[in-house]
Amino acid sequence: MLQNNGTITLPSATGVTMQDSPKTSPKPPKVSIGLPVYNGEKYLETALDSIFGQSFTDFEVIISDNGSTDRTEEICRKYAARYPQISYHRQSKNRGVSWNYNRVFELARGTYFQWVAYDDALAPDFLQKCVAALDQNPGAVLCQSLINLIDENGDTIGIYDSGVYGARSSTIFRNVVLTSHWCTELLGVIRSDALRKAAPYGHHHGSDEIMIAELSMMGSFLRIEEPLFLNREHKGRFSASVTIAQHAAWFGADKKEVLFPLWRVYRKYFSAVRKHQKDRAERIRCYFILFFWWFVNWNSVRMVVDILSAIDPRIFYVASRIKHRLFGSAAPMLRR
């Protein structure tokens, strides 16, 4: 069971260094875990220890090191020498977070796939319970648990409930589009076949929400009613950029991908419904949700700011500061 302080104590790994040599076995694993990382020395070992402390063991781990300049390479090679399930891939330079997240999925061979960030961790039964739930529900495309929010020291801040789950596409889509959430569903266990049909991580803000929206059209989202995924809040985390330039640098975007970010997200929400939703009644419900989208979360005003920011990018920053000062940041749903 998960301890109250959210910490996981597992044996540390030791080993010798090795050359880059992706490992494969003849039989594909049940689960592929993709771990994209850049300069993750502070928490990387905790993440890896939690993965190899799972009660479910039929998995591979694909690490893509995005040109780290700290001890990340040393740590990855040490663990790869000990665990044959690891394939370590190092890039000569940082190619952006979107490229790195897409890369680990491109290399995946499992029936199911999960992204794990270097600063997060899994409780020992996370994979076992998520895989069992998906095996028992062939119409489901994704399974995630409640989220145990932890701080830099591994102490629990609260239990996060995104509310993004359900049996019907329009129900999930409504929660994706009309509520504030942290897109933690993409850190759950996902059917690889469904994920391949969705748009890859884009080089722009909101690409994670678009991916969740597409997946919501393909099947139900399951949730384990236990906080088995540990999501770490810390000073070095890039959770909320304030300028367009920061967004671009983080995602690895070019100038064209920076312009009109919210309009792009809205257009791709429509595309997700049109492309993947075959049921006419459900498609109509989703389109109605997109109509209602204009009247929540100041979206109409934000769309105007999108246009003005194309003329002067400083407007985006000023508008963000005003919104934050007047209304604060979006608060998560916490169960303490």
C-alpha positions, 0 to 999 in steps of 0.5 A: 500500500502507498505510505502516507508520506508518498515515499517509496523505499527500494534498493538502489541500483549499481553497475558498470558503464556500457555503450549505447546499444538498444536491447530487444528480446524476441517476445514483445513485452506487455507494457512499454515504459517511455522515460524522456529526460533532460538533466534529471539527475536529482530525481531520476534514480527514484523514478527508475527504482519505482519502476523496477519495484513494480509487482508487474514485471512484463515491461521494457523501459525506453530512455531517451536522454535529450542531450543532458549535461548533468549526471543523467547519462551516468545514471542511465548507463548504471541502471541499463547495466543492471536491468536488461529491460532498459534500452538507453538512447542518448541524443547529441543535443536537446531536440525539444520535449515534444520530440523526446516524448514522441521518440520513446513511443516510436521505439515502443513494442508493448501492447500498452504504453506509459510515459513516466517523467524523470521526477515522478514515481509509481507505487509498487502495484500501479502497473499490475492494477492498471494492466488488469483493468485494461485487460478486463475492459477491452473497450477502454483505451486508458487507465490512470489512478488517482494522483498523489501529489508530492513535494521535493522531499517526497511528502504528500501535498494532497490527492489530485482527482482530474475528473477526466474519466468515464464510459462515454466519449462525450462525458470524457470530452466535456471534462477535457475541454470545459474543466481545468486539469493537468493532463495526468491521464497521459501518464497512465497506461494507454493502449498502444494501438489507440495512441498510434491513431492519435496525433503525436505530441505537437510542438505547441501549447495544448498538444497534450489536451488534444491527444487526450481529446482524440483518445476520448473518441476511441474508448472509455477512460478507467480510473483506479480509486487509489493514489498509485501515481506520484506526481512531484511538484518542485521548483525546477518543474516547467509546469506553466510558462508565461511567455510565448517564447518560453512555450516555444523553447520548451516544446521545440517549436518554430515561429509558425507553431507559436502563433495562435496557440488557442485557435490551433487547440480549438480547431484540433478539438473539432478535428478529433471529433470529426476524425474519430467519433463514428456515433452520430449522437455522440458527435453532436454532443461533442460539437455542442460541448465545443460551442459551450467552450466559448463561455467558460474560462474566459476563452472568448477573451483568450481567443482575442488575446491570441490574435493580438499576440500575433501582432505584439507577443508582449500582449500574451505576457501582460494578459497572463499576468492580469489573469493570474493577479485577478483570479490566481492559477487554476487550482487542482481538485485535491482530496486531503 
